[in-house]
């Protein structure tokens, strides 16, 4: 049998479940204008208007489209810039997220990751500003604070505070969007709540007082934190948007937009792929959750290809109920197929994969801790040698490369992950929806660890 995408007349994978980025040239074509988008449109004038900065919360279930809403705000600001809207010149948008899984293990870890992510978001936005040359010194201070292994916590906070003052001085409105806090709220709610309590002074005095509004993504149960009139979290609730459930028409539009974008057929019809009854079954089985519906649609096409079928009917889903649910086993089977294909078709990824295979096979006893160190280098970018269990193996195989001043004592040197190995890890994260556990499990299974 040929490739599953060719079988369906698709020129690319329409069901990439990564969040939809505002930088994607197809952002608006793939966007579903559901009730949540309409609500952001209503709030948008107040988001960009100069005035007292405060907080906006976007609350909803996992995978319900909260990150897409943040990128929709960025997309609207980008379009204002392109149209020459004078209001956009005085806006300073930033977006940050917690990427390291270690961030949620303690309040200290979460705070450290928060300040580093704020530094990176400030640096990124200044680097991409039309008047970047005005902020060369500030960008340098941010870069040093990100890279330094010697700065104390207060010194890092000082850099953030100084940059916030510059943003408040030069722009009418700063907007800091904070993503991914909801990822650990169900497992470690006390850590998130303690972090928010400890961060109140910083958010109010450093960000809001300098005209930087915060838009924070959170889980549904946060709405209960403000039940008490004098709740310690009431300061967060200037405005909140509670994600509305996706309707059947929204899911139909979501799947149709994706398929239409990658379909090679001159005349597109979603019925070429799914019957209305099959789409409704996918919608019902996944509770209208957009990401789960996307996974289920992908699983259906993959398994129907294996059966050499040319469309997905209700009968097919009755005979293969696991496809409608997009179960973990079926999803992993398809992802592994796509990942193998991606690696084999990309020379850089293929060589990096072969290097990873060799270092694991040559060091079987240390293989699990080697993988741990590789992900540590990926997540933290700059890692001290003394925190790597296998630094000699990683150095000799050029997985870890030294960075910084050669005069620094050996144990204090900082290391970063080889660029091509990083590209391989990025590919794993992209295929596994940014889930580090699934990415690690893939390596463990592939190499029989």
GIRAFEN-V876239 format. One record per pair of residues at least 6 apart in sequence whose C-alpha atoms are under 7 Angstrom apart, sorted by sequence separation. I is the first residue (numbers start at 0). J is the second residue. If there is no record, write none. Layout:
I;J  I;J
//
This chain:
4;10  20;26  59;65  102;108  103;109  125;131  206;212  224;230  285;291  316;322  342;348  343;349  376;382  384;390  393;399  394;400  428;434  431;437  4;11  19;26  80;87  101;108  102;109  166;173  184;191  225;232  285;292  316;323  342;349  359;366  428;435  431;438  57;65  79;87  224;232  225;233  259;267  125;134  102;112  282;292  403;413  428;438  76;87  144;155  281;292  401;412  402;413  427;438  401;413  402;414  125;138  401;414  402;415  255;269  281;295  400;414  401;415  97;112  372;387  399;414  400;415  122;138  399;415  400;416  141;158  399;416  400;417  140;158  398;416  399;417  122;141  398;417  96;116  369;389  397;417  95;116  95;117  118;141  299;322  298;322  299;323  95;120  137;162  385;410  94;120  384;410  93;120  118;145  251;278  295;322  298;325  384;411  93;121  295;323  383;411  384;412  295;324  383;412  384;413  115;145  295;325  383;413  384;414  93;124  294;325  298;329  382;413  383;414  36;68  247;279  250;282  298;330  301;333  381;413  382;414  381;414  382;415  184;218  277;311  291;325  381;415  181;216  247;282  277;312  298;333  380;415  175;211  180;216  181;217  277;313  380;416  173;210  174;211  175;212  176;213  177;214  178;215  179;216  180;217  181;218  250;287  273;310  274;311  276;313  172;210  173;211  174;212  175;213  176;214  177;215  178;216  272;310  273;311  274;312  172;211  173;212  174;213  175;214  176;215  177;216  250;289  254;293  271;310  272;311  273;312  277;316  284;323  285;324  376;415  377;416  247;287  284;324  376;416  118;159  246;287  163;205  167;209  245;287  281;323  47;90  163;206  167;210  244;287  245;288  280;323  281;324  377;421  160;205  164;209  163;209  18;66  19;67  18;67  21;70  20;70  21;71  21;73  21;74  351;419  351;420  347;419  351;423  348;423  91;170  90;170  103;183  89;170  90;171  91;172  92;173  93;174  94;175  95;176  96;177  97;178  89;171  90;172  91;173  92;174  93;175  94;176  95;177  96;178  97;179  89;172  90;173  91;174  92;175  93;176  94;177  95;178  96;179  106;190  110;194  105;190  106;193  106;194  338;430  334;430  69;176  66;178  49;171  49;172  47;172  65;216  53;207  52;207  52;210  54;212  55;213  56;214  57;215  58;216  59;217  60;218  51;210  52;211  53;212  54;213  55;214  56;215  57;216  58;217  59;218  60;219  52;212  53;213  54;214  55;215  56;216  57;217  58;218  59;219  56;217  58;219  54;235  55;236  54;236  55;237  56;238  57;239  58;240  59;241  54;237  55;238  56;239  57;240  58;241  59;242  53;237  54;238  55;239  56;240  57;241  58;242  35;242  35;243  34;243  33;249  31;249  31;252  31;253  63;288  62;288  63;289  29;256  62;289  63;290  29;257  62;290  146;381  14;257  13;257  13;258  13;261  11;261  10;261  9;261  10;262  9;262  10;263  8;262  9;263  8;263  8;264  16;290  16;293  14;293  99;378  14;297  3;301  6;304  3;304  17;429  17;432  16;432
//
